[in-house]
Amino acid sequence: MDWRKDYNSKLTTPEEAVKKIKSGDRVVFAHACAEPTILVNAMLENKDAYQNVEIVHLVPRGKSEYTKPGMERHFRHNGLFLGASTRDGVNEGRADFTPCFFYEVPRMFYEGYLPVDVVLTQLSPPDEHGYCSFGVSNDYTKPATEVAKIVIAEINDQMPRTLGDSFIHISEIDHLVEVSYPIDELAPPKIGDVEKAIGEHCASLIEDGSTLQLGIGSIPDAVLLSLKDKKDLGIHSEMFSDGVVELVEAGVINNSKKTLHKGKMVVTFLMGTKRLYDFVHNNPSVEMYPVNYVNNPAVIAKNYKMVSINSCLQVDLMGQVNAESMGLKQFTGVGGQVDYVRGANMAKDGKSIIAMPSTAAKGKISRIVPLLDEGAAVTTSRNDVNYIVTEYGIASLRGKSLRERARALIQIAHPNFRDSLAEEFEKRFREKF
């Protein structure tokens, strides 16, 4: 069949499309800024037709009304990562959280740990061959469509067409809804003096010719600001934002020294402003692949001078990193932190960096602590940790004893908390700090 006829035969309204969802189905939403807003809203409007529909995704960008009080009979959210709109539902018992490494999410779909009934996604318009691009969200979204019983897609003429292994043919989609609205944007974060200092410390560890993984937020953006005197940097990252575009345009990032996908920026999802989305549209220097490839530690390790930069909530004096919970309360998730810590550590001349402000709660709480909070998760183990960075400096922990680790971490703690940490050091190791 000609793909255009197939396309037209599958066109429907949002209201009709979501009627294909049945009670008890597991529904996977496209990730982050590709969340299909119109389909999600139509599903919520049709809530009375559903009982016990499970909704699975990672980073939420919408209001996540399906986690609100009163929705329990209709929906049960299963978060693989949490955000501001979903964490209350989990911590108040209306939703669930499933721990997982980001790169293994597709495996859970493929191998039946989380069988997929329906995918709601957002795609670019088809090209002349009938292929739509997954745009800003490839990650687990593309793998989910490969095993779903039903694929329902918004075809958004404002979705950028990204290249790489980032396409689905019209024949593989069951129902289509044509839409036109701007792709969700992530505003650039504010960067203060603390973040600038952290960025400068991180930049001091990055050599010319390195390949970078950067997360989301003010610290990764501050690192990018401090890299303008570097040369021949590359990108292999689960995501990147607008700060990377500036360094590409300045010639700092050119991917010329990469040992994997030379000349290309490799990424699995994107979050930023329209400037970023315009930059990646039909850009052959940007290749998007599913997360089980991009975040696979064995793949990451093929990059020479691989540097990963991630953040966290707490580090204890043994070097254990908590990046996801406040005691027993789940705050976010593992995401790709451990994927990249391990991949960078395995890479030739690789480095993994955990960077954070030294305090939280406007200076009232130290992020470097004697022990993690009771019930807190260990995200990155003390065996995996490499560099810890705060605005006060760099603690190199690889190959260090527990005593040496504690001493190095206290030295980069906020001055207001060093005395109490030193007291703990003296009790623990029976020697003066």
Secondary structure by P-SEA (a helix, b strand, c coil): ccaaaaaaaaccccccccccccccbbbbcccccccaaaaaaaaaaacccccbbbbbbcccccccccccccccccbbbbccccccccaaaaaacccccccccccaaaaaaaaccccccbbbbccccccccbbbbccccccaaaaaaacccbbbbbbcccccccccccccccccccbbbbbbcccccccbbbbcaaaaaaaaaaaaaccccccccccccaaaaaaaaacccccbbbbbcccccaaaaaaaaacccccccccccccbbbbccccccaaaaaaacccccbbbbcccccccccccccccbbbbbbbbccccccbbbbcccccccccccccaaaaaaaaaaaccbbbbbbbbccccccccccccccccccccccccccccccbbbcccbbbbcccccaaaaaaaaaaacccccaaaaaaaaaaaccccc
